[in-house]
């Protein structure tokens, strides 16, 4: 009985960890959606992301 409970708790924790990773990934995707490129006074391209 104890082993079953531990296994269930372990699966629940893994599920929460995966959900957390997915949520974090979605947040990061939103942050990095907009990229911009500008040319410097030395004629070099500079890339950046707006967040």
N, C-alpha and C positions, 0 to 999 in steps of 0.2 A: 504494500500500500504506500509506504514512504517513497519507494523508488518511482512509482507512478506519479506521485505528487511532484517529486523533483523533476521528472521528465517533462511534465506539463508546465512547470514553472520555467524550465529551461527553454522550452519552445516558445512560451509567451515572451520571455526576455529577447530571444532571437527575433521574434516578430516585431517587437518594439524597436529594436536596433535597426532593422531594415526600414521600418517606417520613418525613423528619425533620419537615416541616411537619404531616403528619397525626398523628404521634406527639405533637408539641407541642400540637396542637389537642385531642387526647384528654386529655392531662394537664390542660389548662386547663378543659375541660368538667367534669372530675371536681372541680376546685377550686371551681367556681362552681355546683355542683349545689344547694347548700343556701342559701337566702336567708331572712332573718328581718326582721320589721318590729316595731318597738317604738314606743310613744308616749312622748314626752318629758314632763317636768313642765310644759312650756309648751304642752301639747296639740298637739304637732307629731309627725308620723310620721317615723321614721328607718328607713331600709332598710340592710341590710348582708348580707354573705355570710360564712358560716363556712367556714374552710378549715384 
